Amino acid sequence: MAGFACLATHYVAELSCGHSPCIETVVTSTAQEVNEHLLKDCVTLYSQLIEKEVAGKLPVENDDELKTMHERCEKQAHQLLKQQAMVVDLDSGLGHQLSVSRTNYVIYK
């Protein structure tokens, strides 16, 4: 669900239950939910891109070549994150979460 549609849904749900929701709380919880889904999408995008990048190219000549492939894929995943994230706090660490999630995906796949 899109960020603002999700925000409206949460807010109306709180009102329907007879609560008087604090808009800041609703925005924060909605942003967290939207960003969690987005983070999964970014990790999926990164893994698809890196699999396509390295297909048929392994082993690589050197670490720099692999690093360049990684950086291209990571840049695209970060662009998706920046375009679609609901940012409540600009220093929220989503970029770091993407890196950690991507690393965990690669390690545990």
Helices and strands as residue ranges (DSSP letters): H 3-16, H 23-54, H 63-84, H 94-108
